[in-house]
């Protein structure tokens, strides 16, 4: 977006634009009332509230911006159809909105997009074009198609009407919890937090808006440090919803002007919180969706009311399985170790009996003489995976094994 256009949009009446978006969305999106988390509030020592956009239509907040933009198009634009690019959540938001507004949508998605997200997008009647290995390549292809076919392009984040649609989320939060101290929001391209900033700062400048990013997706951090939009060369994070190499020009301008603070969280923090919110609240959230739950730990202060935006819940079952395992490992709920034993009777029984005494549940055993350091020493390597109750329980098990002179090597 050209800087002249950015300046034009920044001069708009943002509160009015977001209130108009709320009218367009009325009866289209689901109500997602705030949920107070007793677990996180107790753990962090402050009030923690969820804004559960994982329960939204299409499973994420993206429906807000996509619908507001498409609903604002002229009749002749709708007749020609629309084009967009997305790796998942925006695609479903655009497809749903296009179907509701009676227009044809073509959406370009990376070739590596999980089949679940491709099929979910098609289910709303959109044409899906798989192109490229990453969002940036899909974006370029979509822009090319939009120009060739004379269709409107629906940007995932760098569009004022999309930003206003996302800003309706802040309107709902502050109407329900007007004395909120902080709103935590994940940042990818910046559309969601830009909308939240524009509304929150117009209504109550005292509300702090905190951005949260994963360590492996630092595009907005690098741009803020240098004072201009920059493109990262590579992204390494499980939070694909915020894996954006370059923030938007408009969204960056809003973030630069209004953002109160930026918090960074680790991949371990992300996986741990996917598991926690599932266990403690029975909510399914994607990796990008739990960034704020991880970030809230760093913002926790007594008497502070923090609202965490759970931005989406579109996570496939294979990823859920992997993340749950990683989350259980990081929280000390699973531990794997190996021990080299004499290849003679009762050795396996001795180890199993010790684990039973310590209350560790055996998940898997691999008794393999071919893994011994010396195959001719008449020894065998036993690998054991156990379910435990946390780091302290793991340490107790390891001490018990050492006390019985078992040479243990912890694998994870």
Secondary structure, DSSP 8 states (H G I E B T S, - for coil): --HHHHHHHHTS-HHHHHHHHHHHHTTTS-----EE-HHHHHHHTSEEEEEEGGGSGGGBTHHHHHHHHHHTS-HHHHHH-EEEE-SSHHHHHHHHHHHHHT--EEEEE-TTS-HHHHHHHHTTT-EEEE-SSSHHHHHHHHHHHHHHHT-EEE-SSSSHHHHHHHHHHHHHHHHH-TT--EEEEE-SSSHHHHHHHHHHHHH-TTSEEEEEEETT--HHHHHHHHTS----S----S-GGG--SS--HHHHHHHHHH--EEEEE-HHHHHHHHHHHHHHH-----TGGGHHHHHHHHH--TT-EEEEEE-B----HHHHHHHHHHHHHHTTSEEEEEEEEESSTTHHHHHHHHHHHTT-EEEEEEEEGGGSSSTTSSEEEEEEEEE-SSHHHHHHHHHHHHHTT--EEE--
